[in-house]
Amino acid sequence: MKRTYEKPIFLEQNVGFANKFQSGYYEKMTTKIDGVPVKDIMDNFGSPVFVFSEKTIRETIRKYNRAFKTYYPKIVFAWSYKTNYLGAICSVLHTEGSIAEVVSEFEYEKARNIGVSGDRIIFNGPYKRSGILKQAVEENAIINIDNFDEIYRIEEIALQLNKKIDVGIRINMNSGIYPQWTRFGFNYESGQAFSAAKRIAKSENLNLNGIHCHMGTYIVTTKAYMVETVKLVEFMKILEHQLEVDIEYLDLGGGFPSKNRLKGVYLPPDFTAPTIEEYAKAIGETLLANVSPEKFPTVYLESGRSIIDESGYLLTSVTASKRLLDGRKTYILDAGVNFLFTTTWYDIPVKVGIEIEGPAEDVTLYGPLCMNIDVVRENVKLPPLSPGTPLVFNPVGAYCVTQWMQFIEYRPNVVMISESGEVEIIREAETLEDVIARERIPERLTKFEL
Ligand SMILES: *Cc1c(COP(=O)(O)O)cnc(C)c1O
């Protein structure tokens, strides 16, 4: 067989290591996911394709529950829908006992649609549309109020329905991390949160029964959670003492990191991110040291990213290679930033999906979009790849299949590998019909000659 000619180029050879962690050899291969060959999945479900491991999801949420309940009995995980709201994924987590955490009408309806009852839904977010807010009130959802205008709107709804309803408030605080998120909820240190609580406590139709705080995302210090826990418990005591309310729950939000690799961070996550056991210890021991033994509030955790990220893979194929003018080797893949929105912040680890020999080289990976921004990875060491070679991106379980775009390309199949190794479609690839179903072309524009 005649081998294809590739123009020779001269490359500077670096002896030794680029830095302490990046060896001169490319990362290992991922040829199977839960025992199923990557190649088989792509042959059967196309390329690109998202793959979720049910086994990993279940193992993770069980590990989290175990870790926290070792310290504190009344822990309830609430699944953050915006992290991944595919029905099958949410259902796996609901079968493991997680309730739902939603931040919009769409997400609320999605949770109801797959069978979550209203009182098992935590309704957060800076804007809750009136229609769905009313439904949430009627269905006794756990509602965390974000701002004063929302207090007035909920009060009005309660008045209309002629009932007294339970509400929580979201607060933000200085827990020692930067940047401090101050735009969500009421500020604690300035006294704004207390004013809001006082306003609610004065209401005939509202009953303040919970405090919520979600500090941010990918928080790599357990210390921040200890400060958060101390302040939430402290605020609970202040409210119960001064306003004579009964706080039934503290909601610590989400924010634990995954094993994804943040851009611009020198150390890999294995070195920078604490384990879930360390977070559980920090939060659990702080809770036990601060809440009074007569009354343990329910503690909600809304962890999203760290629960689901590792369970998700994107399988994509090399479609072409190209040497740029500066000698850099690049590859064009069949999936780009349209499906990997999170590449904005993370250098998502990528491995080869089949066994390949050859010297590794620093390459850039582009997606298929005719857009300059479509860069999936830069400076990644890979062996020579021919068209058709499968690549495996992992972790991509968090925020990818919710923030993906139907832009230029149809969105691909999403499959899940069951615990017994069956591969099932959990979201079908889109077709032209899906994309144009909502379009309307005015009659006068339906005929043209070119
Ligand atoms: C996004 C979000 C979460 C989940 O955050 P992670 O960082 O993915 O754990 C939890 N709670 C609220 C209110 C959120 O907005």
The ligand as a Gaussian input file, in Angstrom:
#p B3LYP/6-31G(d) Opt

LIG

0 1
 C      -25.275000      26.288000      39.634000
 C      -25.779000      26.149000      40.984000
 C      -25.460000      25.012000      41.747000
 C      -24.495000      23.949000      41.281000
 O      -23.200000      24.441000      41.333000
 P      -21.899000      23.504000      41.108000
 O      -20.764000      24.462000      41.155000
 O      -22.062000      22.857000      39.768000
 O      -21.859000      22.516000      42.207000
 C      -26.035000      24.905000      43.006000
 N      -26.867000      25.857000      43.490000
 C      -27.173000      26.968000      42.798000
 C      -28.085000      27.970000      43.367000
 C      -26.645000      27.154000      41.520000
 O      -26.944000      28.266000      40.834000

